[in-house]
Amino acid sequence: MKFSIDGATRGCMELAGIGGILRACSGEAKIIFSKALGEADSNLVEMMAVKKALLIFSTSRWNKNRKLLIENNSSTAVKWTKHPNSASWRMRQLIL
């Protein structure tokens, strides 16, 4: 299954939000989410999107018998998710 996620902000410490869609390998949409976050920076927004996708999938009925691929356009969020020790302690708290 693939979770395509994104975070958006109007600028540094401006209004922000996250969203994502979980699809089966057939392409069928299974879960869609969006959430306003208030004020946040771009790195925090992207990591919050990762966290929300992981939380949703981990509590879904598919978590036992399906693998998850997370698709994100932030190379920083991808790096921090793969290598949590490279992230600041604040960001590490979101993914550990």
N, C-alpha and C positions, 0 to 999 in steps of 0.2 A: 504494500500500500504506500501511497505517496501523499505527504502533506506539503502542499505549496503554501508558503507563508510569506508575509511581508509586514513591515512596520513603516510608518510614515510620520513625519513631523514637519511642521512649518518652518523650523529653524532650531537653533540651539536653545534648549529649554523653552520650547513653545508647545502649543497644543499638539497632541500626538494620538495615534491609534494603531491597532494591530488587526490583522485578519488572516484567514487561511481557509483552505479547502482540502479535505481528506478524500482521496479517490482510490477506488479499487483498481486492480491491474486492468480491468476492462474499461476504465475511464469513468465509471459511474461515481457520481458524487455521493459520499456517505455522510459527511459532517461538514458544515460551514460555520465559521465563527468570525465575529468582529467585536471589537471592544475599544471604547475611548479610554485613554489613559490619563488625560489631563496634560500637565506639562512634563516633558521629558526630552532628553537628547537622543540623537539617532542611534547610538550604540545601545543604550538602554532599551529603546523601543524594539530593536531587532532581537535582542536577547529575551525580552518579554514575549515576543512572538514564538520563539523557540520553546520557551518554558511552557506556554499555553498549549502548543501542539503536543509536547511530550506528556503533559498532564491529561489532555483529552484522550490521547491514544492509550496511555497506561491504564485508564479507567474504562476503556471501551471493551466490547465483547471480542474484538479482533486481536487483542494484545497477546493472547496465548498461542495462537496458531498462525500469525502473520508477522512478517518483518516490516519495519517502517523505514522509509526513505524521506528525509526532510529536504525540501528544495527551498533555498533562500538566496536572494541576490546580494547579500552582505558578506563579502569575503572575510571581514573581521568576525562576524558572528559564527561563520562556519569554522574558522580557525579556533576561536575560543571554545566552541562546542566540542571539537575534536581534541583539543589540548587545553583543558581547563586551567592548568597551571600557568599558561601564558596570559591569562586574563587578570585584570585587577581583582582584588578580594571582593569588591562589590559585585562585579559581574559573575565571579565564581559562585557566589551565594545563590544565584539564579539557576545555575545548571547542575549543582551538586546535590 
